[in-house]
Amino acid sequence: MSDQRTMNAVEIKAGLKACFAVKQPAFIWGSPGIGKSELVAGIAEEMNGTMIDLRLGQMEMTDLKGIPFFNKETNKMEWAPSEDLPDEELAKDWPNIVLFLDEMNTASPSVLASAYQLILDRRIGKYKLPDNVVVVAAGNKESDKGVTFRMPTPLSNRFVHFEMKVHFDSWFDWAVDNNIHEDIVGYLNFAKQDLYDFDPKSSTRAFATPRSWTFVSDLISQEGLDKNTITNLVAGTVGQGMALKFIAHRKLAGKLPNPMDILEGKVTTLETTEISAKYSLVISMCYQLKDSLNNGIDDKEFHKMADNFFGFMMKNFEVELNVLGARIGLTKYKLPIFPTKLKNFDEFHKRYGKFILAASD
């Protein structure tokens, strides 16, 4: 795949939607843990559809083709279709169905042969894919040290191929939408290079990927874990070196004021000058604004909190952090903020409006 142009998630999403429109099978190549399946699932959701995720590397031939049985009525050997494949009944429930064949180039030759027929002919034996099903496959690159089989040329030629790369802005949008822990989003905004450090030549078991950072988010969100346990969990997920840097960041972030106290106007100044900690704080405030709105706070109180949000950022944060806060609150969360109800917004827009517009281009 060295001749394949690498693309970010936004570019691949546009390409996949074009493929879906004409039911053209697509193949996404990419290193482990970069979010291939999440990307496809997100598109299916946007299309008011559903995704069926089949891991071909863990399947036998009969998992796709079905089980043979003797039909006494016809006096013939027939195949019972696999229950994992979408049937007409499921197709009636969804306008669009994505059949996602993950780990395709790690599948055994017998499984690959069944998938070959499914993709080329949209059928296996008497089973036929419903008309509203589109096939997307994915696999790791051969250079990533995984166990892979070379795809047969006729099968490869049936796909539109995309090679996916890690793109911080695409991950950031996804992370904010999915409430990835504020310490992780804040740290990685400060150290973008640490989002992904997979090296196929390294023998390390744990390494940083978008997927492993999601695991860290789930782990550190648990209550009652002591510091030593958290350190061990993070190290076992993204690697020892990365864990030490992230834990040091969390120690700084832990000394910051409660974001709710800032939004309520109880805290107006910030003593720390550590930029990485400030990133976590601005993420936390955005999360808190969204959660307060979702919890039914009244309009007057919400705008009071929003006014404190903009005022605090202007007083304590650098330009890039003001832009980040506005980008999340106004662009990503689309918070119903009316400038006429805020005392600080005109000044905020005067100072940072041009930078926010430039960041949105």
Secondary structure, DSSP 8 states (H G I E B T S, - for coil): -TTS-EE-HHHHHHHHHHHHHTT--EEEE--TTS-HHHHHHHHHHHTT-EEEEEEGGG--HHHHH-EEEEETTTTEEEEE--TTS--HHHHHH-S-EEEEEETGGGS-HHHHHHHHHHHHHSEETTEE--TTEEEEEEE--GGGT-------HHHHTTSEEEEE---HHHHHHHHHHTT--HHHHHHHHH-GGGG----TT---S----HHHHHHHHHHHTSSS--HHHHHHHHHHHH-HHHHHHHHHHHHHHTTS--HHHHHTTS--------HHHHHHHHHHHHHHHHHHHHTT--HHHHHHHHHHHHHHHHHH--HHHHHHHHIIIIIIS-----GGG-SSHHHHHHHHHHHHHHHH-
